[in-house]
Amino acid sequence: MKSLPNRFPIPFLILAILALLAALWAGLMRLGWQLPALTPSLALAHGPLCE
């Protein structure tokens, strides 16, 4: 099976890096670091994170 070459590797790489940084930011906030919330209401839209 022949795979197609990826014609746009840079945009996907940039999106992956942005997703990683956003997840790192959110994780540090959950650990108690005092970082500014980019969108304060976004955590409420997630739903229950723990019981």
C-alpha angles and dihedrals in degrees: 000000000000116000122216118244116251106246096186109042097145099059091048091048091051091049091050092050091049091050091049092050092048091051091048091050092050092046093052090049090052089052090058103262112150099237123150113260112240092206112009095196094052094085090055090054090056096069130224113348097182139006 
